Amino acid sequence: MPPPEPPESPPSSVHSALRGQALLNQPLLNKDTAFTLEERRAFGLEGLLPDVVNTIEQQVSRAYESITRKTDPLERYIGLVALQDRNEHVFYRLLLEHVEEFLPIVYTPTVGLACQMFSHIYRRPRGVWITPEHCGRIEEVLGNAPFNAVRLIVATDNERILGLGDLGAGGMGIPIGKLALYTVAAGIDPSQALPVSLDVGTDNEELLADPLYIGWRHHRLRGDAYFSLIEEFVSAVQHRFPRAILQWEDFKHFNAFAVLDRYRRGLPSFNDDIQGTAAVVLAALFAAQRITGIPMRDQRVVILGAGGAGVGIARQLRHAISQDGLAGDRLQAAVAVLDSHGFIHDGRELTEPSKREVAWPRDLAAAHGILTDQEGKGPDLEDVVRALHPTVLIGTSGQPGAFTRQAVQVVAEGADRPVILPLSNPTSRCEATPTDLISWTDGRAIVATGSPFEPVSWKGKTIRIGQANNVYIFPGVGLGSLVAEAREITGAMFTAAAEALALQVTDADLAAGSLFPPLSSLRQITAQVAAAVASRALNGCANLAYRNDQIAGRISQGMWYPDYPRLVP
């Protein structure tokens, strides 16, 4: 699919008091060699630029040539970050026109390595960094943000970065990357987006011992002091940016649920690891129904991994299955979750509230023969799939190889076309490779992964592996919420997003083996998801009142396109 067409109306004029080198150093105003001769005279740029006046298309071509000359993914990441720091219009146009090629660089899997190496590849600041030293002054610190009209914030405390754990200040790479995807997919104006690192320390001893580490060099803030900082931060956002929505990102699962449940009604906010991942999985199952013919009420799901993603998926799937008519013990038994100690049921000691939420009653577990034994050892994955005969197997464990051949073949014995989703990322953390899953099931498994994988050749057929990438969901949720000025971002809005995404999967996609549409159509997909989210928001949780038939126009008008404005002194 060709890249999105630019808007029909010419870019607007922007007034700027900056001149000369100061203007060239402002990445949202800098045009590099695309400044016209008139602009060069008006802004004191004559002699500071080469003679040629380029088009943005020529600049994008030059940037593409420069980036693709690099063979190492991390070097490509560094090159793209340097471009973003120099000229944001060219950066976003480049991503927009080559989204499938560069998405694995600006986001998973390469961003994981970039976060690990963040202190060693750091170039220049972006966003806002808040530490415990700022307590009592967080609103003042937020006031130092480079833009005043912030509508969208992505904030992390850096403790659970992808499947890599506590990366301290290096976790800032995730909010920066996600906001880049918001602009590419949803057209969020970069001047309205703010990445935030809640740098409350790290328990990663390697980072604390690294002389180049750039973060707050202390062990992590915990307990009341931690939640007091979060409380002050939320209050500061509400006062400083009252029209903003906030995405919580990569918090440890206990904190993730506590923060989400405490603040989502007072501050329009969501947690992408919990809710976005769940919506992507639900969309995959909606699409898979067209292959398997199995309705939601007849699905049997086993989830390996009980962090934020695993519990969020369990929440979302149980809701969807209940909406399809299942209730009581049959609903409870439709979704089973395992953690590192085995199957979760309330006969075990469960200290985390989120795990208690997904635990089976002890009697139900006993009836299925999957109780913890006398030595305290819980049933493992193979025991559970042998007892439950799932139609769907999902991995959010961060444990490579966790889907063993034996367990997968047991799943395949009980399902003609099992849906198997090893979602942990980056690639090194994936529970099983698509090649193995397809081989072990004699080509019957329907596979989607959390990280990108190459197509699989099987008995003369090429099977495209869809990536269950949250980028299909969170930009549309954000844009739809902003357009509707949602007071709260509800579970129903995520269900609407999943339904809209599943509708974008064509018969050709399914025939090729993919449960997701091509990422090349990401902006068009996001527009559909945003429309569904805004429509659901208008039914009770939005500040704006307008007709559903007006939504598409408002979304189109709200999508920023990277084309240079005319600069006026």
C-alpha positions, 0 to 999 in steps of 0.5 A: 500500500502506498504511504498516506497522501498529504492533506489537500490544503497547504501547510499553515504558516508559523510565526517564529522569533528565532533566527540564524543558528537558533532556528536551525537548532529547533528540530520542529522548525528547522528545514535544513536545505529546504528553507526558501531563499525568501526565508533565508533572507528573512531569518538570517540564514544566508551563508549558513546553508548550502546554495541548493533549495531542496524539497522535503522529498529530496531530503527524505531520499537523502536521509533514507540513503544515509540510514540504510547504508548502516547495517547494524540495527543499533547504528540505524537507531542512533542515526534515526534519533540524530535525524529526529533531533535535527529535523522532525519533519524529515524524520516523521516523513521517512518513518511514514513512508517506510514504516514496515522497514523502520518500525523494528528499529524505532521500536521492538526489537531494536529499542530494547538494545537501545534502552540497555545501551542508553547511557552509552549512546545518549546524545541530547535530552528529549522530554522531561525527567522527574526524580525524587529530588523534585518532590514538592516541585514536580509541577514546576519541573513539568512547566519546563517542558519545551511545549505548553499545549501538551495533549498526550504524555507517555510516562514510565518508571523504567522498571519493566522495560519490554522483557528486559526488566529494570533498565533505570534511566534507559527506559526513557527510550520507550516513551520516546519511541512510542510517541514517535509511533503516535505521530506516525500512526495517529498523526499526533502533533509532536509539539503536543506530545511529551515523554516522561521518565519517572526516574526513581532509581534502579535496582540494576547493580550493573547500571549503578556501577557504570560510570557513564550511567545518566540516571538518578544513582540510587536504589529504587524508591519504594512504598509510600514515598514512591506512591507519593511521587506518583500522586504529585506527578498526576496532580501536576499533570492535571494542573499543568496540562488539563486537556492531556491524556496519559499512557502508563508504560512499563511499570512492574505489574503490582505498581502498574495495576495500583497506579492504573486503578487509582488514577484512570477515572480522575485522569484520562489514562491507560496502561498499554502493557495491560490494556493495549496488549489485551486488545491486540490479542482480542483482535487476533482471536476475533480474526482467527474465528474466521479460520477456526469457526470457534466462537468466543464462548467455546474458546479455552485459553491458557496464558503463560505469564501473570505480569501486567500483560498476562493478567490484562489479557485474561481480564479482556478475554473473560469479558469478551467471552462473557459477552458471548453468553458464558457465565459461572464456572464455565466462564472461570474455566475458559481462561487459565493463567500460569506464573513461575510457580505454576497454575494460579488458583486460590488454594495457593498463597497469592500476595498480589491482588492481580493474581487473585483476580485471575485465580481459579477457585480451588474446587474448580482446579481440583475438578480438572486435576490441576492442584498444587501437589503436597510438596507445593509444586504447581502443575506446569504448562504441559500438565495444564494443557493436557488437562484443559485441551486449550484452543489458544496458547498465549505467552507473556512470560519473557522466558525464551523456549517456554513453549516446549515441543511437548506442550505445543504438541499436546495443544495441537492434539486437542485443537484442529487449528490451535492459535499460538501467540508467543508474545514476549519481546524482544525477539530473544525473549520469545517463548518459541519461534514460528518455525518451530511452532508450525513444524511441531503442529504439522503446519496447523498452528495459527501463529502471531508473535510479539516481535517481528519474524520472517515468513516461514516456508512450510511444504511449499507454502509461505506463511506470513507471521503477523506481529501482535504489535500494540502499535495497532491499538494504542495510537488509535485509542489515544487519538480517539480519546483526544478527538472525543475529549474522553473523561475516562478511557474505558475497557469498552473503548479497548473492546471497540478498538479490538473489533475495529482492528479485526475488521481490517484483517482481509481474507487475503491476510488470513490466507497468507497466515497472518492475523493482522493487516500489513503495517504499511497501512498503519495510518489508515488502520489507526484512523478506523480504530480511532473512529471506533474508540471515539464513537464508544467514548461518545456513548457516556464518557466524553466531554464533546457532543457531536454525531457519529457521522462527524467523527471521521472528519474530526479524526482526519482534521486532527492528524498531523502530516509532516510537511513544512509550514511557511515560516513568518518572522 
